[in-house]
Amino acid sequence: MATMLQPPIILLKEGTDTSQGKAQLISNINACTAIADVVRTTLGPRGMDKLIHDDKGNTTISNDGATIMKLLDIIHPAAKILVDIARSQDSEVGDGTTTVVLFAGEFLKEAKPFVEDGVHPQNLIRSYRSACQLAIEKIKELAVSIEGKSLEEKKSLLAKCAATTLSSKLIGGEKDFFANMVVDAVLAVGTDDRLNMIGIKKVPGGNMRDSFLVNGVAFKKTFSYAGFEQQPKKFVNPKILLLNIELELKSEKENAEIRLTDPAQYQSIVDAEWNIIYDKLDKCVKSGAKIVLSRLAIGDLATQVRTKYDFCF
């Protein structure tokens, strides 16, 4: 008995484009070209900023290619590849995000006439790979090595590279000032790949040249306790105590309940709580530390103790 095979049922969303072949290739190229045109005008010293308003009501003004590509709500599958290219460039190199998107868009635009003439995509890919190999060889010829050079020569060359990357940014007018600061920060980290240890603290007010490099750890501290004007604001080579405990009366979690049979027992419970925090503060004093950093809360009692022993919380 013969059985008839039913054709497969394909379920697609309404409005889905099912075109194939040359038409789909042209559609993909047009979508990628449109995305490249969005970021094209942000490139260069006179590049313009883009104002992006998303569906959540957030507004962003930027001329950074990676930021713009990340904020664009792109649906087309082929165009999304440009977003991945920008993110990869930002992750691996940290610069050139706009340029790499424009290169990809221009390569596709140049390939479009050949696709329309019937040239197979594999032949185009093979040609691009050959061109890539030639470009890499030429770059190796032009490359300048910093191996064996003095520290000052290395810093000078790195500062020029940093200044080039800052030309198209908002701080391009002070690129020489910030380029040297960036180089000093990277050299301070050392040869290890620990760039995540370099942070930026933003302080409102002042001008760009008020910025400075702290070769250490910097964090924002707001002095709000009584009598802080009379306390020292500077310590030289102090002991630093790092805590992961709270220096305040700790509230019980999960609705803890204490039942008393005698009112006199209440005072013993209160005394026990105060003894715990006094014991913590006594250990801090005996450690000889002058600066105490805590991840958890610091209460008013600890603040009063610090005024007596010249602590800095």
Secondary structure, DSSP 4 states (H G I P E B T S, - for coil): ---PPPPPP----TT-----THHHHHHHHHHHHHHHHHHHTT-STTPPPEEEE-TTS-EEEE--HHHHHHHS----HHHHHHHHHHHHHHHHTSS-HHHHHHHHHHHHHHHHHHHHTT--HHHHHHHHHHHHHHHHHHHHHH----TT--HHHHHHHHHHHHHHHHTTSTTGGGHHHHHHHHHHHHHHH-SSS-GGG------SSS-GGG----SS--------STTGGGS----SS--EEEE-S-BSPPPPSSS-----SSTHHHHHHHHHHHHHHHHHHHHHHHTT-SEEEESS-B-HHHHHHHHHHT-B-
